[in-house]
């Protein structure tokens, strides 16, 4: 009989409102902590991806700089760079300047320079506008 009473007291203690309330509060605290850890994990994962992207970009930049250093260690590379930056030419070389043809608007503006025949056709064209 004594054993039955002990079991009944344990049963009443475990299923009491107080015990259930304590367990619910404990569950909520643990859930909150778990949610915080998950948030930090997600943020860390995002930061890791950003760091890997920056590392990749820095490695590409390092390769470019190393190639430029190698190129500039040669006389030909130095000469190319000087020509590109300062526009120097060697003796006997000529400079070719490539320009785009004037657009239709520029041709209309410069229409007064076409001569007498051009002015005549322009006046006839303006009559039909």
MDAnalysis code that builds the backbone (N, CA, C; Angstrom):
import MDAnalysis as mda
import numpy as np

u = mda.Universe.empty(387, n_residues=129, atom_resindex=np.repeat(np.arange(129), 3), trajectory=True)
u.add_TopologyAttr("name", ["N", "CA", "C"] * 129)
u.add_TopologyAttr("resid", np.arange(1, 130))
u.add_TopologyAttr("resname", ["UNK", "UNK", "UNK", "UNK", "UNK", "UNK", "UNK", "UNK", "UNK", "UNK", "UNK", "UNK", "UNK", "UNK", "UNK", "UNK", "UNK", "UNK", "UNK", "UNK", "UNK", "UNK", "UNK", "UNK", "UNK", "UNK", "UNK", "UNK", "UNK", "UNK", "UNK", "UNK", "UNK", "UNK", "UNK", "UNK", "UNK", "UNK", "UNK", "UNK", "UNK", "UNK", "UNK", "UNK", "UNK", "UNK", "UNK", "UNK", "UNK", "UNK", "UNK", "UNK", "UNK", "UNK", "UNK", "UNK", "UNK", "UNK", "UNK", "UNK", "UNK", "UNK", "UNK", "UNK", "UNK", "UNK", "UNK", "UNK", "UNK", "UNK", "UNK", "UNK", "UNK", "UNK", "UNK", "UNK", "UNK", "UNK", "UNK", "UNK", "UNK", "UNK", "UNK", "UNK", "UNK", "UNK", "UNK", "UNK", "UNK", "UNK", "UNK", "UNK", "UNK", "UNK", "UNK", "UNK", "UNK", "UNK", "UNK", "UNK", "UNK", "UNK", "UNK", "UNK", "UNK", "UNK", "UNK", "UNK", "UNK", "UNK", "UNK", "UNK", "UNK", "UNK", "UNK", "UNK", "UNK", "UNK", "UNK", "UNK", "UNK", "UNK", "UNK", "UNK", "UNK", "UNK", "UNK", "UNK", "UNK"])
u.atoms.positions = np.array([
    [0.822, -1.187, 0.000],
    [0.000, 0.000, 0.000],
    [0.867, 1.252, 0.000],
    [1.939, 1.153, 0.748],
    [2.832, 2.299, 0.852],
    [3.397, 2.651, -0.530],
    [3.701, 1.624, -1.301],
    [4.235, 1.851, -2.631],
    [3.200, 2.542, -3.517],
    [1.974, 2.199, -3.388],
    [0.908, 2.825, -4.154],
    [0.786, 4.306, -3.803],
    [0.906, 4.643, -2.542],
    [0.816, 6.038, -2.118],
    [1.998, 6.843, -2.664],
    [3.166, 6.255, -2.690],
    [4.343, 6.945, -3.214],
    [4.153, 7.204, -4.703],
    [3.654, 6.215, -5.409],
    [3.417, 6.380, -6.839],
    [2.361, 7.449, -7.087],
    [1.363, 7.465, -6.267],
    [0.283, 8.451, -6.441],
    [0.798, 9.858, -6.176],
    [1.640, 10.030, -5.149],
    [2.208, 11.346, -4.859],
    [3.122, 11.804, -6.005],
    [3.909, 10.873, -6.543],
    [4.775, 11.210, -7.677],
    [3.936, 11.593, -8.892],
    [2.888, 10.844, -9.114],
    [2.001, 11.134, -10.240],
    [1.365, 12.511, -10.082],
    [0.914, 12.827, -8.879],
    [0.291, 14.128, -8.626],
    [1.315, 15.253, -8.748],
    [2.534, 14.997, -8.338],
    [3.580, 16.005, -8.409],
    [3.968, 16.255, -9.868],
    [4.150, 15.197, -10.637],
    [4.571, 15.342, -12.026],
    [3.479, 15.987, -12.891],
    [2.255, 15.693, -12.631],
    [1.162, 16.216, -13.443],
    [0.472, 17.417, -12.812],
    [1.098, 18.023, -11.855],
    [0.503, 19.206, -11.242],
    [0.687, 20.416, -12.164],
    [-0.116, 21.426, -11.964],
    [-0.056, 22.643, -12.771],
    [1.299, 23.328, -12.622],
    [1.848, 23.284, -11.437],
    [3.149, 23.915, -11.190],
    [4.241, 23.257, -12.031],
    [4.278, 21.937, -12.013],
    [5.309, 21.213, -12.763],
    [5.142, 21.446, -14.259],
    [3.935, 21.407, -14.746],
    [3.684, 21.649, -16.176],
    [4.066, 23.079, -16.533],
    [3.770, 24.017, -15.675],
    [4.160, 25.410, -15.911],
    [5.674, 25.568, -15.977],
    [6.395, 24.922, -15.067],
    [7.848, 24.981, -15.061],
    [8.397, 24.358, -16.346],
    [7.837, 23.234, -16.770],
    [8.290, 22.584, -18.002],
    [8.014, 23.452, -19.229],
    [6.875, 24.125, -19.273],
    [6.558, 25.015, -20.397],
    [7.542, 26.180, -20.436],
    [7.809, 26.768, -19.293],
    [8.769, 27.881, -19.233],
    [10.155, 27.406, -19.660],
    [10.568, 26.231, -19.202],
    [11.859, 25.673, -19.584],
    [11.906, 25.425, -21.101],
    [10.812, 24.899, -21.652],
    [10.741, 24.664, -23.100],
    [10.855, 25.976, -23.869],
    [10.161, 27.027, -23.405],
    [10.229, 28.321, -24.081],
    [11.643, 28.914, -24.020],
    [12.304, 28.796, -22.887],
    [13.668, 29.302, -22.768],
    [14.618, 28.553, -23.705],
    [14.491, 27.252, -23.759],
    [15.341, 26.464, -24.641],
    [15.046, 26.769, -26.112],
    [13.778, 26.952, -26.439],
    [13.400, 27.298, -27.825],
    [13.980, 28.652, -28.211],
    [13.912, 29.602, -27.294],
    [14.469, 30.931, -27.559],
    [15.978, 30.853, -27.791],
    [16.665, 30.088, -26.967],
    [18.112, 29.939, -27.127],
    [18.434, 29.263, -28.456],
    [17.659, 28.248, -28.805],
    [17.874, 27.548, -30.073],
    [17.633, 28.480, -31.254],
    [16.612, 29.299, -31.169],
    [16.330, 30.254, -32.249],
    [17.476, 31.264, -32.399],
    [18.027, 31.708, -31.288],
    [19.162, 32.633, -31.338],
    [20.384, 31.993, -31.982],
    [20.634, 30.746, -31.662],
    [21.769, 30.035, -32.257],
    [21.546, 29.878, -33.753],
    [20.330, 29.555, -34.159],
    [20.034, 29.405, -35.585],
    [20.235, 30.740, -36.321],
    [19.807, 31.832, -35.713],
    [19.997, 33.149, -36.331],
    [21.473, 33.474, -36.516],
    [22.272, 33.164, -35.514],
    [23.718, 33.404, -35.620],
    [24.330, 32.494, -36.688],
    [23.834, 31.269, -36.801],
    [24.327, 30.349, -37.825],
    [24.034, 30.894, -39.221],
    [22.814, 31.374, -39.432],
    [22.443, 31.911, -40.745],
    [23.289, 33.146, -41.084],
    [23.497, 34.017, -40.103],
    [24.307, 35.215, -40.327],
    [25.762, 34.845, -40.626],
    [26.283, 33.864, -39.915],
    [27.650, 33.412, -40.140],
    [27.800, 32.797, -41.523],
    [26.808, 32.046, -41.945],
    [26.846, 31.435, -43.280],
    [26.863, 32.515, -44.356],
    [26.040, 33.549, -44.189],
    [26.005, 34.654, -45.146],
    [27.339, 35.403, -45.164],
    [27.892, 35.667, -43.987],
    [29.188, 36.356, -43.896],
    [30.307, 35.528, -44.512],
    [30.233, 34.222, -44.364],
    [31.250, 33.345, -44.954],
    [31.187, 33.430, -46.475],
    [29.993, 33.422, -47.031],
    [29.848, 33.524, -48.489],
    [30.391, 34.860, -48.992],
    [30.106, 35.943, -48.274],
    [30.628, 37.255, -48.662],
    [32.162, 37.272, -48.585],
    [32.712, 36.666, -47.548],
    [34.164, 36.627, -47.400],
    [34.807, 35.817, -48.522],
    [34.161, 34.715, -48.925],
    [34.696, 33.911, -50.024],
    [34.654, 34.676, -51.345],
    [33.581, 35.451, -51.562],
    [33.495, 36.277, -52.771],
    [34.606, 37.337, -52.779],
    [34.831, 37.978, -51.637],
    [35.894, 38.985, -51.549],
    [37.260, 38.338, -51.765],
    [37.458, 37.146, -51.208],
    [38.723, 36.441, -51.393],
    [38.950, 36.131, -52.869],
    [37.904, 35.680, -53.551],
    [38.012, 35.382, -54.980],
    [38.364, 36.645, -55.765],
    [37.706, 37.757, -55.445],
    [37.993, 39.022, -56.140],
    [39.427, 39.477, -55.858],
    [39.879, 39.325, -54.634],
    [41.251, 39.728, -54.289],
    [42.279, 38.836, -54.994],
    [41.976, 37.573, -55.140],
    [42.903, 36.688, -55.856],
    [42.984, 37.057, -57.333],
    [41.831, 37.412, -57.926],
    [41.844, 37.861, -59.319],
    [42.657, 39.148, -59.458],
    [42.477, 40.063, -58.521],
    [43.226, 41.312, -58.547],
    [44.723, 41.043, -58.357],
    [45.052, 40.107, -57.484],
    [46.458, 39.758, -57.274],
    [47.074, 39.215, -58.565],
    [46.337, 38.338, -59.263],
    [46.841, 37.799, -60.530],
    [47.049, 38.907, -61.553],
    [46.108, 39.850, -61.615],
    [46.233, 40.961, -62.563],
    [47.478, 41.796, -62.243],
    [47.668, 42.103, -60.966],
    [48.817, 42.928, -60.565],
    [50.122, 42.182, -60.845],
    [50.159, 40.892, -60.560],
    [51.374, 40.114, -60.841],
    [51.685, 40.113, -62.338],
    [50.643, 39.960, -63.174],
    [50.851, 39.994, -64.625],
    [51.350, 41.365, -65.080],
    [50.796, 42.419, -64.502],
    [51.250, 43.775, -64.858],
    [52.700, 43.991, -64.437],
    [53.064, 43.504, -63.255],
    [54.447, 43.644, -62.796],
    [55.385, 42.902, -63.740],
    [54.993, 41.690, -64.114],
    [55.815, 40.913, -65.044],
    [55.948, 41.636, -66.380],
    [54.851, 42.200, -66.863],
    [54.868, 42.914, -68.139],
    [55.748, 44.160, -68.047],
    [55.665, 44.882, -66.943],
    [56.440, 46.119, -66.792],
    [57.913, 45.881, -66.474],
    [58.279, 44.652, -66.145],
    [59.691, 44.350, -65.931],
    [60.450, 44.270, -67.252],
    [59.729, 44.120, -68.352],
    [60.351, 44.056, -69.674],
    [60.357, 45.446, -70.302],
    [61.332, 45.687, -71.174],
    [61.429, 46.992, -71.846],
    [60.215, 47.263, -72.724],
    [59.723, 46.242, -73.388],
    [58.565, 46.415, -74.273],
    [57.318, 46.847, -73.483],
    [57.138, 46.252, -72.304],
    [55.991, 46.615, -71.467],
    [56.075, 48.050, -70.990],
    [57.271, 48.484, -70.603],
    [57.460, 49.871, -70.160],
    [57.156, 50.820, -71.317],
    [57.657, 50.466, -72.498],
    [57.424, 51.312, -73.676],
    [55.929, 51.397, -73.996],
    [55.220, 50.281, -73.938],
    [53.771, 50.287, -74.192],
    [53.046, 51.184, -73.198],
    [53.432, 51.086, -71.945],
    [52.765, 51.884, -70.911],
    [53.018, 53.370, -71.107],
    [54.254, 53.738, -71.441],
    [54.579, 55.151, -71.671],
    [53.810, 55.670, -72.876],
    [53.760, 54.874, -73.937],
    [53.016, 55.305, -75.131],
    [51.525, 55.464, -74.824],
    [50.989, 54.527, -74.041],
    [49.564, 54.576, -73.726],
    [49.224, 55.782, -72.854],
    [50.034, 56.042, -71.844],
    [49.721, 57.121, -70.904],
    [50.066, 58.504, -71.423],
    [51.191, 58.628, -72.137],
    [51.665, 59.954, -72.511],
    [51.599, 60.239, -74.005],
    [51.276, 59.240, -74.831],
    [51.109, 59.459, -76.260],
    [52.404, 59.711, -77.012],
    [53.524, 59.211, -76.512],
    [54.800, 59.399, -77.206],
    [54.870, 58.534, -78.454],
    [55.597, 59.023, -79.462],
    [55.839, 58.255, -80.682],
    [57.337, 58.257, -80.958],
    [57.774, 57.237, -81.660],
    [59.182, 57.167, -82.038],
    [59.423, 58.052, -83.252],
    [60.689, 58.368, -83.506],
    [61.040, 59.127, -84.701],
    [60.664, 58.307, -85.930],
    [60.044, 58.966, -86.877],
    [59.634, 58.297, -88.102],
    [58.236, 57.706, -88.031],
    [57.647, 57.674, -86.869],
    [56.278, 57.165, -86.735],
    [55.304, 58.309, -86.892],
    [54.139, 57.993, -87.392],
    [53.083, 58.989, -87.500],
    [51.946, 58.637, -86.559],
    [51.114, 59.598, -86.312],
    [49.970, 59.397, -85.442],
    [48.716, 59.416, -86.304],
    [47.889, 58.430, -86.154],
    [46.624, 58.370, -86.881],
    [45.519, 58.635, -85.875],
    [44.698, 59.615, -86.171],
    [43.571, 59.947, -85.309],
    [42.310, 59.506, -86.035],
    [41.578, 58.610, -85.435],
    [40.351, 58.090, -86.038],
    [39.176, 58.820, -85.413],
    [38.364, 59.425, -86.263],
    [37.176, 60.131, -85.782],
    [35.955, 59.515, -86.430],
    [34.829, 59.695, -85.801],
    [33.574, 59.187, -86.343],
    [33.020, 60.204, -87.334],
    [32.308, 59.737, -88.364],
    [31.724, 60.680, -89.316],
    [30.666, 61.531, -88.620],
    [30.460, 62.745, -89.087],
    [29.458, 63.612, -88.434],
    [28.060, 63.025, -88.599],
    [27.235, 63.241, -87.591],
    [25.866, 62.740, -87.640],
    [25.016, 63.644, -88.532],
    [23.780, 63.217, -88.775],
    [22.878, 63.975, -89.651],
    [22.609, 65.365, -89.080],
    [22.489, 65.481, -87.759],
    [22.242, 66.785, -87.138],
    [23.419, 67.729, -87.365],
    [24.635, 67.207, -87.286],
    [25.799, 68.057, -87.499],
    [25.875, 68.494, -88.960],
    [25.458, 67.614, -89.879],
    [25.484, 67.982, -91.292],
    [24.472, 69.084, -91.577],
    [23.307, 69.047, -90.904],
    [22.320, 70.095, -91.099],
    [22.820, 71.422, -90.538],
    [23.520, 71.362, -89.411],
    [24.052, 72.583, -88.816],
    [25.129, 73.166, -89.727],
    [25.946, 72.296, -90.303],
    [27.014, 72.750, -91.176],
    [26.522, 72.944, -92.605],
    [25.232, 72.900, -92.812],
    [24.651, 73.025, -94.147],
    [25.003, 74.331, -94.833],
    [25.249, 75.388, -94.107],
    [25.607, 76.677, -94.698],
    [26.943, 76.627, -95.407],
    [27.761, 75.645, -95.110],
    [29.075, 75.516, -95.728],
    [29.036, 74.704, -97.019],
    [27.846, 74.334, -97.498],
    [27.736, 73.477, -98.663],
    [27.828, 74.249, -99.976],
    [27.784, 75.484, -99.923],
    [27.892, 76.274, -101.138],
    [26.525, 76.726, -101.623],
    [26.533, 77.344, -102.780],
    [25.320, 77.923, -103.357],
    [24.313, 76.849, -103.738],
    [24.774, 75.774, -104.339],
    [23.874, 74.705, -104.765],
    [23.227, 74.034, -103.552],
    [23.990, 73.814, -102.497],
    [23.451, 73.215, -101.277],
    [22.422, 74.119, -100.630],
    [22.654, 75.406, -100.601],
    [21.700, 76.343, -100.017],
    [20.406, 76.351, -100.825],
    [20.523, 76.237, -102.145],
    [19.339, 76.220, -103.017],
    [18.478, 75.002, -102.711],
    [19.105, 73.817, -102.632],
    [18.338, 72.604, -102.340],
    [17.761, 72.635, -100.920],
    [18.466, 73.244, -99.997],
    [17.971, 73.351, -98.634],
    [16.728, 74.235, -98.575],
    [16.712, 75.320, -99.362],
    [15.523, 76.193, -99.369],
    [14.331, 75.476, -99.993],
    [14.558, 74.669, -101.042],
    [13.461, 73.911, -101.657],
    [12.951, 72.859, -100.669],
    [13.858, 72.208, -99.975],
    [13.471, 71.188, -98.999],
    [12.651, 71.816, -97.872],
    [13.011, 73.020, -97.465],
    [12.295, 73.659, -96.352],
    [10.884, 74.070, -96.766],
    [10.643, 74.269, -98.076],
    [9.285, 74.587, -98.539],
    [8.337, 73.416, -98.328],
    [8.815, 72.229, -98.427],
    [7.951, 71.040, -98.329],
    [7.832, 70.494, -96.915],
    [8.427, 71.147, -95.973],
    [8.324, 70.704, -94.580],
    [7.095, 71.222, -93.921],
])
